[in-house]
Amino acid sequence: MKEDKILLGHGAGGKLSCDLVKEVFLPFLDNEILGSLDDSAVIRTEGSKVAFTTDSYVVKPLFFPGGDIGRLSICGTVNDLAMVGARPVGISTSFILEEGFAIEDLETVLSSIDKASLEAGVNVVAGDTKVVEHGAAQGLFITTSGVGIVPGGVDISGSHAMPGDVVIINGPIGDHEIGILLARGEFSLKGEIKSDCAPLNGLVHAMLDACNNGIHALRDPTRGGLATVLWEIANASGVGIIVDEERIRVREEVRGVCDLLGFDPYYLANEGKLVAFAPQDKAEGVLEAMKRDPLGRESAIIGNVVDKNQGKVILKTRIKGHRLLEPLSGEQFPRIC
């Protein structure tokens, strides 16, 4: 790494985050399970496969259109488990509370956690609470861990995309990050954009049922956005990916904010979207199953996996040109998560 100190960009989910993990963390902690760098670890034990994940939530503001830090923490954890095909069985939550934080706001967050857990069909089964001095935690930080069971026959990883696979997404991109940006009020912009924050485990299980567990790779494009996730999978799988700009939906409100402020929607964070890689002969069945689910009604096939241009993602633009999608470098916005 060129930097000798941690930058905010190291937490943005892009190239700096990748460098931090591979060049600082992995030399000390690498092992067969961690080295896969999937959204969840898959641990084989006594003939079963157990998925385990952990994440921290430092979103600002804590409350935003479409959710809050409580809903975000549950959905994010459930979705990380779902991205390896696991069915969640339990979540732990750890709260770091700043001195002076309003009890009423904490109860609102806890209510959101309860509702999101019910929606996802999983219980919070353990937890911890710490209180720090005023000014040390922006009000509230939450860390969660989740455990799930991977059904037999399911073998999903970001390194399993194959030439001939079809790339599918379950709806428009960018709603979450732009919704939070507008909620901050920092750019004097107003809009009705809501975060897409939602638990995706039900959608994933419907997809797996539709193709007899045939999905090769799944990833939710959170920090770093769609472009970064596609780049990660292309590199992990040693394949090329070609996606079509005309098939990737961006809401007009989101595109308008991007045009005004010079942001790129392909690098916007999402919290209710997934990208799936499925064999060509199973893609239509997967797509039909997705469209029957409320979280997949706007699903679309957006591209293909090819055996050339390994490690590269090519975007076919509306003007019939080609653009190379590389991982996010630094940050587009002030840190939101």
Secondary structure, DSSP 8 states (H G I E B T S, - for coil): ---SS--GGGGSSSHHHHHHIIIIIHHHH--TTGGG--SSEEEEETTEEEEEEEEEE--SSSEETTEEHHHHHHHHHHHHHHTTT-EEEEEEEEEEEETT--HHHHHHHHHHHHHHHHHHT--EEEEEEEEE-TTSSSSEEEEEEEEEEE-TT----TT---TT-EEEE-S-S-HHHHHHHHHHTTTS------------HHHHHHHHHHTTT---EEE---TTHHHHHHHHHHHHHT-EEEEEGGGS---HHHHHHHHHHT--GGG---SS--EEEE-HHHHHHHHHHHHTSTTSTT-EEEEEEESSSTT-EEEE-TTS-EEE-----S-SSS---
